[in-house]
């Protein structure tokens, strides 16, 4: 059981041992309120839709800059900073 849960999780779609979409599904099965930003090198709308339907709250396309990451985090957290 995980006692300390992050407010927001940033997760890459391409990982060496397990697909990011599967990890998102596992996390959502454990905690349906998890806030996950999936990071992907793809700008294909089908891939983006898969990210969101798997349970990711948002996505960021690579390459990205700090401001786009910060904006996504603020959007999800409801923080206007």
N, C-alpha and C positions, 0 to 999 in steps of 0.2 A: 504494500500500500504506500502510495506517495503522500507524504504529509505536506510538503512544500511544493506548490504548483506555481509555475511562472504565470504572470498575467498575460503575456503574449509570447508565443513561440515562433521563431523564424526557422524555417526548415527548407532545405534544398530538395528539389524534385529528384535530381540525379544523385543517388548515393550508391556506394559500392556493394553493399550486401542486401539492401532491401529498398524497393521502389518507394519514393516519397509519398505517392498516393496511398500505398498500403499502410505506411506509417501514420498518415493523417487519419485513415479509417480506424486504425487501432486506437489512436488517441481519442477520437470522437466516441468510439465504443466505450471507452473507459470514462471519459468526461465530455458529455455532449455540449458543455458550455465553453470548451477550450477555444481560445482565440489563436488561430494559426495563420501566419503569413507564409505562403509557399513561394519559394524563389525558383525561377525557371529561366533557362536560356531561350526557351521557345516563345515566339510571339504568335503562334498558331492558335486561332480562336478555339479550336477543338480541344487543344491541350489546356487552355485557360478554363474552359467550361468543365473539363474533367477535374481540374484543381478545385474549383468551387463546388461542384456536386459531390466531391469526395468528402467535403466538410471543411475545407480551408475557408477562413474568413475573408482572405484577400490574397493577392499574389503580387510579386514584383518581378519584372522581366530584367534579365541581365543583358547588357551591362547596366548597372544602376549607380546612382550617386547617393550620397548621404541624405540629401534633402528628400528624395523619393522614399527612402526607408523611413525617415523621420515622419513624413506625411502619412504613410501607411500606419505607422504605430499610433500617431495622434488620432487618425480617423477611427481606428478600432477602439482606442481607449476613451474616446470622447474628449480628448484633451485638445484645446485650440492653440496650444503654444507652437 
